[in-house]
Amino acid sequence: MRHGDKIKNLGRTQSHRMALMCNLTIQLIEHKRITTTLAKAKALRVFAEPMITRCKVDNMHNRRIVFSFLQDKEAIKELFGVVSDKVADRPGGYTRIIKLPRRMGDAADMAMIELVDFNEIYGKDAEAAAAKKTRRSRRGSSSAKKAETTTTAAPLAAAEETIEAHIDVPADAPSAPAATEDLGGEA
């Protein structure tokens, strides 16, 4: 019976499983997306996400803890540099598992595991969806037009005042609208 046995053994000894998880985590950090079996991807998520959480606070203690697992200086630099900037405001859920078709040789369930913030395809859709979440109502459109006209009229008036302040116009010179009225009315 397996009562209370919550660890995914993956058919390996403990040392072999740790080496596998460390290598998969290093590859995930370097490439931002890897393809593996579904069972390994689910086990990798449990192993990698606490390390990504550690990278949010960049201090020597967290670097040493992550290095004790990964043993790869380049992966640590990437994790505490590029990855930590992207996941700084995310409260969790740093990875996404997408199921793929079965492997041809042994029909194993395959999956792609990726870092969520590094996928450009889903990121653009999320930004576009956030931009389109505005509510529309009949009253809102007319008030929006009024606000738009007042905001455009105010800068024009201010620009005319500043132009007039910088141009020296003689006091006895005729104004432009009066001259056009005289020409229009006579002809």
C-alpha positions as CSV (number, residue, x, y, z in Angstrom):
1,M,0.0,0.0,0.0
2,R,1.1,3.6,-0.6
3,H,-0.6,5.4,2.2
4,G,0.9,8.8,2.6
5,D,3.6,8.2,-0.1
6,K,3.3,11.6,-1.9
7,I,6.7,11.6,-3.7
8,K,6.8,10.6,-7.4
9,N,9.6,8.1,-7.6
10,L,9.8,7.9,-11.4
11,G,11.2,4.4,-11.2
12,R,14.6,5.8,-9.8
13,T,16.5,5.8,-6.6
14,Q,16.6,9.0,-4.6
15,S,20.0,10.1,-5.8
16,H,19.2,9.4,-9.4
17,R,15.9,11.2,-9.0
18,M,17.6,14.3,-7.5
19,A,20.2,14.3,-10.3
20,L,17.4,14.1,-12.9
21,M,15.4,17.0,-11.3
22,C,18.5,19.2,-11.0
23,N,19.4,18.6,-14.7
24,L,15.8,19.3,-15.8
25,T,15.6,22.4,-13.7
26,I,18.9,23.7,-15.2
27,Q,17.6,23.1,-18.7
28,L,14.3,24.8,-18.0
29,I,16.1,27.9,-16.6
30,E,18.5,28.0,-19.6
31,H,16.0,27.3,-22.4
32,K,12.8,28.5,-20.8
33,R,10.9,25.6,-22.3
34,I,11.6,21.9,-22.4
35,T,9.8,18.8,-23.7
36,T,9.7,15.7,-21.4
37,T,7.3,13.1,-20.2
38,L,4.2,14.2,-18.4
39,A,5.2,12.5,-15.1
40,K,8.7,14.1,-15.2
41,A,7.1,17.5,-16.0
42,K,4.7,17.2,-13.0
43,A,7.6,16.3,-10.7
44,L,9.7,19.1,-12.1
45,R,7.1,21.7,-11.3
46,V,7.1,20.7,-7.6
47,F,10.9,20.8,-7.6
48,A,11.6,24.0,-9.7
49,E,8.9,26.4,-8.4
50,P,10.3,26.8,-4.9
51,M,13.7,27.7,-6.4
52,I,12.1,30.3,-8.7
53,T,10.4,31.7,-5.6
54,R,13.8,32.0,-3.9
55,C,15.2,34.0,-6.8
56,K,12.8,36.8,-6.1
57,V,14.9,37.9,-3.1
58,D,18.5,38.2,-4.4
59,N,20.7,37.7,-1.4
60,M,23.7,35.4,-0.7
61,H,21.6,33.0,1.4
62,N,19.1,32.3,-1.3
63,R,21.9,32.0,-3.9
64,R,23.7,29.4,-1.8
65,I,20.5,27.4,-1.2
66,V,19.7,27.3,-4.9
67,F,23.3,26.5,-5.7
68,S,23.3,23.6,-3.3
69,F,20.6,22.0,-5.5
70,L,21.6,23.0,-9.0
71,Q,25.4,23.2,-8.9
72,D,25.5,25.3,-12.1
73,K,26.8,28.9,-11.9
74,E,25.4,29.9,-15.3
75,A,21.9,28.7,-14.4
76,I,22.2,30.6,-11.1
77,K,23.1,33.8,-12.9
78,E,20.2,33.4,-15.3
79,L,17.8,32.5,-12.5
80,F,18.7,35.5,-10.3
81,G,19.1,37.9,-13.3
82,V,16.7,37.5,-16.1
83,V,14.1,35.2,-14.6
84,S,13.8,37.1,-11.3
85,D,13.0,40.3,-13.2
86,K,10.2,38.6,-15.1
87,V,8.6,36.8,-12.1
88,A,9.0,39.7,-9.6
89,D,5.3,40.5,-9.4
90,R,3.9,37.0,-9.9
91,P,2.7,35.4,-6.6
92,G,3.3,31.8,-7.9
93,G,2.6,29.5,-10.7
94,Y,5.8,30.2,-12.6
95,T,5.5,27.1,-14.9
96,R,2.9,25.9,-17.4
97,I,2.5,22.3,-18.5
98,I,1.1,21.7,-22.0
99,K,0.3,18.1,-23.0
100,L,1.7,16.9,-26.3
101,P,0.9,13.8,-28.4
102,R,2.3,10.5,-27.3
103,R,5.8,9.5,-28.1
104,M,6.1,7.2,-31.1
105,G,8.5,4.6,-29.6
106,D,6.9,3.7,-26.3
107,A,3.6,5.7,-26.4
108,A,4.6,7.7,-23.3
109,D,2.6,10.7,-22.4
110,M,4.6,13.7,-23.4
111,A,4.4,17.3,-22.2
112,M,6.1,20.7,-22.6
113,I,6.9,22.6,-19.5
114,E,7.7,26.2,-19.8
115,L,8.2,29.4,-17.8
116,V,5.0,31.3,-18.0
117,D,6.4,34.8,-18.3
118,F,8.7,33.9,-21.2
119,N,6.0,32.8,-23.7
120,E,5.4,35.6,-26.1
121,I,2.3,34.0,-27.7
122,Y,0.2,33.9,-24.5
123,G,1.7,37.1,-23.2
124,K,0.4,39.2,-26.1
125,D,-3.1,37.7,-25.9
126,A,-3.3,38.5,-22.2
127,E,-2.3,42.1,-22.8
128,A,-4.8,42.5,-25.6
129,A,-7.6,40.9,-23.4
130,A,-6.7,43.3,-20.6
131,A,-7.0,46.3,-22.9
132,K,-10.3,45.1,-24.3
133,K,-12.0,44.8,-20.9
134,T,-13.5,48.3,-21.0
135,R,-17.2,48.5,-20.4
136,R,-19.2,50.3,-23.0
137,S,-22.5,52.2,-22.4
138,R,-24.5,54.7,-24.3
139,R,-23.9,57.4,-21.8
140,G,-20.2,56.7,-21.6
141,S,-19.6,57.3,-25.3
142,S,-21.1,60.9,-25.3
143,S,-19.3,61.9,-22.1
144,A,-16.1,60.4,-23.5
145,K,-16.5,62.6,-26.7
146,K,-17.1,65.7,-24.5
147,A,-14.1,65.0,-22.4
148,E,-12.0,64.5,-25.5
149,T,-13.0,67.8,-27.1
150,T,-12.4,69.7,-23.9
151,T,-9.0,68.1,-23.5
152,T,-8.0,69.0,-27.1
153,A,-9.4,72.5,-26.9
154,A,-7.5,73.4,-23.7
155,P,-4.0,72.8,-25.0
156,L,-4.8,74.7,-28.2
157,A,-5.9,77.8,-26.3
158,A,-2.8,77.6,-24.1
159,A,-0.6,77.2,-27.2
160,E,-2.2,80.3,-28.9
161,E,-1.6,82.4,-25.7
162,T,2.1,81.4,-25.6
163,I,2.5,82.2,-29.3
164,E,1.0,85.6,-28.9
165,A,3.2,86.3,-25.9
166,H,6.3,85.6,-27.9
167,I,5.3,87.6,-31.0
168,D,5.5,91.4,-30.9
169,V,2.4,92.7,-32.6
170,P,2.0,96.5,-33.0
171,A,-1.1,97.9,-31.3
172,D,-2.4,99.7,-34.4
173,A,-2.1,96.6,-36.7
174,P,-5.4,95.1,-37.9
175,S,-6.3,91.7,-36.6
176,A,-6.4,88.8,-39.0
177,P,-10.2,88.1,-38.8
178,A,-11.2,91.7,-39.4
179,A,-9.1,91.8,-42.6
180,T,-10.7,88.7,-44.0
181,E,-14.2,90.1,-43.3
182,D,-13.5,93.3,-45.2
183,L,-12.3,91.4,-48.2
184,G,-15.2,88.9,-48.1
185,G,-17.9,91.5,-47.8
186,E,-16.6,93.9,-50.6
187,A,-16.2,91.3,-53.3
